[in-house]
Amino acid sequence: MATVTFDNATRQYPGNPVPSVDKLNIEIEDGEFLVFVGPSGCGKSTSLRMLAGLEEVNAGRILIGDRDVTNLSPKDRDVAMVFQNYALYPHMTVADNMGFALKIAGVDKGEIRKRVEEAAKILDLSPYLDRKPKALSGGQRQRVAMGRAIVRSPQVFLMDEPLSNLDAKLRVQTRTQIASLQRRLGVTTVYVTHDQVEAMTMGDRVAVLKDGILMQCDSPRRMYDHPQNVFVAGFIGSPAMNLMEASVTDGGVNLGGHTVPVERDALKSAGKNVTLGVRPEDLELSDDGSGIPVTVDVVEELGADAYIYGSTEQKLLASTGETGGPVPFIARVDGRRPPEKGTVIHLKPKSGHVHVFNADSGERIGD
Amino acid sequence: MARSLMKDGRPRSPFSIVTMVVLALLWTIPTVGLLITSFRSRDDAATSGWWTALFNPLGTQWTTSNYQGVWSGQDFGSAFLNSIVIAVPATIIPIMFAAFAAYAFTFMNFPLKELFFLLIIAVLVVPIQVAFQPMLNFLGPRGLGISGQYMAVWLLHTGFGMPLCIYMLRNYMSTLPRTIIESAKIDGCSHYQTFWRLVAPMSMPAIAAFATLQFLWVWNDLLIAKLFLKSDNATVIVALQKLLGTQGQGQELLTAGAFISIIVPMIVFFSLQRFMVRGMTSGAVKG
């Protein structure tokens, strides 16, 4: 068990003008579960592979514990990896698959057998130890891949989208199992996923990447409540946060004729326009006609809640009143009294749940 | 015919079954003809076709004298042994080296990798005949002085067989899931261990296919055997050719000899065919 440190770690593929991972700086604590998340091509898998030693580090350092592993080969890093496609050895039994690394390391047979059986018990694989991977279901193969990592008791677990090949139900189930297993074993874990729900539910901390650059690294709660920039705000949360251009007025931000109160100090540096973000659940229906007018296009009734998919006019310039055209708008309302399709409703953001971003840089303004 | 299901779940097709049976029979007929003729007397074989024996088995003079003739005549027995002594190493050696090379070309990075591979592909199109004179010089008394010995022929077959083998094996290995090799790396395997424990077992279908090809080619080879082996070391095929006199005498022995000579390749084929299965990597990765 150990800490993991990315110190300005950079990976640039030959022939590619932009680095795939650009000066990544993260410190992962001992026993922490860190999730890399981001859209495809954001460099999350590359970062993981750099830590595994499968990808060269062109600049910067990577440390496991106090050990600089930047130029060490994978086998000297004491890490175990679970691959997206499991990468089981097809001609070996489950037991041989799980014990392979120990066998290569020259651990004696009795000890291997013991550790494999322990891991198999944890993962409910005991009845399948003598089977070949091809005789297993997808979920069982996934568990064998996990078992292969556990048996080694490495300093760091690396997982590269280990759940993306499972069906939806099994994925949710396994998600919980992996998270609780990690807590129990207490092994530092770095996990890569493109699924932000997975990231939010599993991670102690979540690191959002975009185009090889770390956008924010925080606890899921903090990430959700205080997105550092427009990208994180739009990426984390489902349905996504409503983001729109709005003009700065006295005492707040003008949105579709409605003034959303925002601290004056915060707006000082913002200029004339800002990007305003409100989560769908932070909106309330207003009865008195004040608030943001939204034309309802679709109502998704989920029982307890209903999601309204609609659009609103955004005002670009307060002075001229010129509109920037309709922008999509999503709101969560009480599922028992959803509005009709085609009607115009007025929504008010709950106070203190409004996010304001600089219109140019996309950085968060204020707290 | 009931439309039952095949092993892989597809419905059985009566048409393809009939076609396969007909083709199999058609392909077997020459071998059956050879077998029957080899048991007929010289006069019979000279005057009528082998199928007459099939329709009139009692009126045929069955004889095993052809086989006796083959075994007693020249040193057919030792030629048979020579063939095995030549064919087995001449199959194993090129595959050994080619598999190592294919692994390196597939999974390792080294300078000029592409150029080397291109050279090997280029060698594929060079005819063997071109190399005979330089090889006779190289292996003969003026060079290594091993011409005429087994070693010379092993080397030649290794040299001529390897380019195709490297090419085939590399193509096969590049279809193996790359994550398995990466997983092995993380599990602490050296290249040597990765090759022996993972890549070689997973490449068995390709290795078996090439082993069969190479064995057949070496076993049936006359050109290299004639040119580079002294008569003590002659192979079955060379011996077969010698059975036939210049005036066509010994024709009846030829059929018996030919039948003896195909037994070993058949054994090789049937023992290797079970390795030539698809789906050797199934279950490794999620499709």
Interface residues (C-beta under 8 A of the other chain):
Chain A: A52 G53 L54 S73 P74 K75 V79 A80 M81 F83 Q84 N85 Y86 A87 L88 Y89 P90 H91 F100 A101 I104 A105 K132 P133 K134 A135 L136 G138 R141 R148 R152 N165
Chain B: P177 T179 I180 E182 S183 K185 I186 D187 G188 C189 Q193 R197 L198 P201 M202 G279 M280 T281 S282 G283 A284 V285 K286
